Amino acid sequence: MCLGVLLVALVTGGHAVAAQPAPTATRRPSVVSAGTATMDHARFTAVLRQYVVRGFVDYDGFARSPDFARYLDELDRTRPETLTEDDQLAYWINVYNAYTIQLIVQHQESASIRNIGRTLGLLRLKGPWSVPIVRAGGRRLSLDEVQHTVLGQQFEEPRVHFALSCGAMGCPPLRSDAYTGAALLEQLEDQARHFMRDYPAQNRVEARSIWLSPVLLRARRDFGVTRADFLQAIAPYVPEADQKRLLELRGPLHESTFDWTLNSQAQAKRLRRW
């Protein structure tokens, strides 16, 4: 299940790439038609490095940044079908993350992305994820459509779930560098390890039970058909001391509590996570 479905179901972080072993996950064939061009995301990386620290976002900084506005224009002018497959995947991940930032900036939200689109305290339809805010490749899309129609249907890469930052503390953290076709595999591996190992409140293997983020459990069939397939796929990313127990423990997989607090620097300081 894609993240957009997770967000609806639940309603009803950045770091540099370190030297890593060869990627452990194998991508299944995608159905996207690929070209030969690449895209330079340097402008987005520069802004991310300025306004994202340890996954926490300075949304006011993005609102003031002319380079962020220019990058959004670049996303609209680019024709993703001309890009290589890895560059297309990197492009659409960046589209999702950049327009999540833009959605929060546009509505000047400071507490939770779920507050956007509420009427009398209730979410309208699917909430902010159904708003056609995205302008990418000459198309007008919602964040849900980027998830379902593009990433969910055209690419077979489960590690995307570690890369999409939905503006909440409970989602994988926003990186301080943009995804690129050239570094994509290393970035996805790095992001997966970071999310699985550095967030014990969401992902932990205890003596008799396993607790996992709703981001993973709601998307488990993207990693494999069976429970065993799913656990085999995520095992390389948990701490080595927990890998054997993860694969051997029986019983239900428990869903940890999802934190909808905005992933802003201001909220991180308020909660003393900074």
Solvent accessible surface area in square Angstrom, and as a share of the most:
residue,aa,sasa,rsa
1,M,87,0.39
2,C,24,0.14
3,L,2,0.01
4,G,1,0.01
5,V,53,0.30
6,L,2,0.01
7,L,0,0.00
8,V,46,0.27
9,A,41,0.32
10,L,34,0.17
11,V,38,0.22
12,T,145,0.84
13,G,5,0.05
14,G,8,0.07
15,H,41,0.18
16,A,84,0.65
17,V,56,0.32
18,A,60,0.46
19,A,109,0.84
20,Q,63,0.28
21,P,93,0.58
22,A,82,0.63
23,P,53,0.33
24,T,69,0.40
25,A,30,0.23
26,T,119,0.69
27,R,49,0.18
28,R,102,0.37
29,P,120,0.75
30,S,26,0.17
31,V,109,0.63
32,V,26,0.15
33,S,90,0.58
34,A,61,0.47
35,G,25,0.24
36,T,130,0.75
37,A,42,0.33
38,T,99,0.57
39,M,25,0.11
40,D,108,0.56
41,H,3,0.01
42,A,59,0.46
43,R,85,0.31
44,F,2,0.01
45,T,20,0.12
46,A,57,0.44
47,V,3,0.02
48,L,3,0.01
49,R,164,0.60
50,Q,120,0.53
51,Y,28,0.10
52,V,3,0.02
53,V,59,0.34
54,R,128,0.47
55,G,1,0.01
56,F,28,0.12
57,V,1,0.01
58,D,39,0.20
59,Y,19,0.07
60,D,98,0.51
61,G,0,0.00
62,F,2,0.01
63,A,61,0.47
64,R,162,0.59
65,S,13,0.08
66,P,79,0.50
67,D,47,0.24
68,F,4,0.02
69,A,55,0.43
70,R,118,0.43
71,Y,0,0.00
72,L,18,0.09
73,D,77,0.40
74,E,32,0.14
75,L,0,0.00
76,D,42,0.22
77,R,162,0.59
78,T,26,0.15
79,R,108,0.39
80,P,10,0.07
81,E,101,0.45
82,T,67,0.39
83,L,4,0.02
84,T,40,0.23
85,E,54,0.24
86,D,44,0.23
87,D,8,0.04
88,Q,5,0.02
89,L,0,0.00
90,A,0,0.00
91,Y,0,0.00
92,W,6,0.02
93,I,0,0.00
94,N,1,0.01
95,V,0,0.00
96,Y,1,0.01
97,N,5,0.03
98,A,0,0.00
99,Y,11,0.04
100,T,4,0.02
101,I,4,0.02
102,Q,44,0.20
103,L,0,0.00
104,I,1,0.00
105,V,24,0.14
106,Q,104,0.46
107,H,85,0.38
108,Q,162,0.72
109,E,31,0.14
110,S,81,0.52
111,A,44,0.34
112,S,16,0.10
113,I,0,0.00
114,R,66,0.24
115,N,63,0.33
116,I,6,0.03
117,G,17,0.16
118,R,83,0.30
119,T,64,0.37
120,L,177,0.88
121,G,47,0.46
122,L,131,0.65
123,L,36,0.18
124,R,137,0.50
125,L,172,0.86
126,K,101,0.43
127,G,4,0.04
128,P,0,0.00
129,W,2,0.01
130,S,42,0.27
131,V,50,0.29
132,P,69,0.43
133,I,17,0.08
134,V,0,0.00
135,R,119,0.44
136,A,0,0.00
137,G,10,0.10
138,G,51,0.49
139,R,98,0.36
140,R,128,0.47
141,L,11,0.06
142,S,6,0.04
143,L,1,0.00
144,D,9,0.04
145,E,72,0.32
146,V,0,0.00
147,Q,2,0.01
148,H,49,0.22
149,T,54,0.31
150,V,0,0.00
151,L,9,0.05
152,G,31,0.30
153,Q,119,0.53
154,Q,51,0.23
155,F,7,0.03
156,E,59,0.27
157,E,11,0.05
158,P,15,0.09
159,R,3,0.01
160,V,12,0.07
161,H,10,0.04
162,F,0,0.00
163,A,2,0.02
164,L,0,0.00
165,S,4,0.03
166,C,0,0.00
167,G,2,0.02
168,A,2,0.02
169,M,20,0.09
170,G,0,0.00
171,C,3,0.02
172,P,0,0.00
173,P,7,0.05
174,L,8,0.04
175,R,3,0.01
176,S,20,0.13
177,D,20,0.10
178,A,2,0.02
179,Y,4,0.01
180,T,39,0.22
181,G,10,0.10
182,A,103,0.80
183,A,34,0.26
184,L,1,0.00
185,L,66,0.33
186,E,79,0.35
187,Q,5,0.02
188,L,0,0.00
189,E,1,0.01
190,D,10,0.05
191,Q,0,0.00
192,A,0,0.00
193,R,27,0.10
194,H,40,0.18
195,F,0,0.00
196,M,3,0.01
197,R,89,0.32
198,D,79,0.41
199,Y,55,0.21
200,P,86,0.54
201,A,80,0.62
202,Q,15,0.07
203,N,9,0.05
204,R,80,0.29
205,V,16,0.09
206,E,70,0.32
207,A,83,0.64
208,R,216,0.79
209,S,22,0.14
210,I,2,0.01
211,W,72,0.25
212,L,2,0.01
213,S,0,0.00
214,P,1,0.01
215,V,1,0.01
216,L,0,0.00
217,L,21,0.11
218,R,69,0.25
219,A,2,0.02
220,R,79,0.29
221,R,166,0.61
222,D,39,0.20
223,F,16,0.07
224,G,15,0.14
225,V,111,0.64
226,T,69,0.40
227,R,67,0.25
228,A,64,0.49
229,D,63,0.33
230,F,0,0.00
231,L,5,0.03
232,Q,107,0.48
233,A,32,0.25
234,I,0,0.00
235,A,6,0.05
236,P,42,0.26
237,Y,2,0.01
238,V,5,0.03
239,P,50,0.31
240,E,136,0.61
241,A,90,0.70
242,D,28,0.15
243,Q,46,0.20
244,K,141,0.60
245,R,84,0.31
246,L,0,0.00
247,L,61,0.31
248,E,95,0.43
249,L,33,0.16
250,R,179,0.65
251,G,40,0.38
252,P,101,0.63
253,L,25,0.12
254,H,62,0.28
255,E,69,0.31
256,S,6,0.04
257,T,125,0.73
258,F,21,0.09
259,D,41,0.21
260,W,23,0.08
261,T,29,0.17
262,L,1,0.01
263,N,7,0.04
264,S,9,0.06
265,Q,28,0.12
266,A,75,0.58
267,Q,18,0.08
268,A,0,0.00
269,K,111,0.47
270,R,153,0.56
271,L,61,0.30
272,R,223,0.81
273,R,113,0.41
274,W,109,0.38
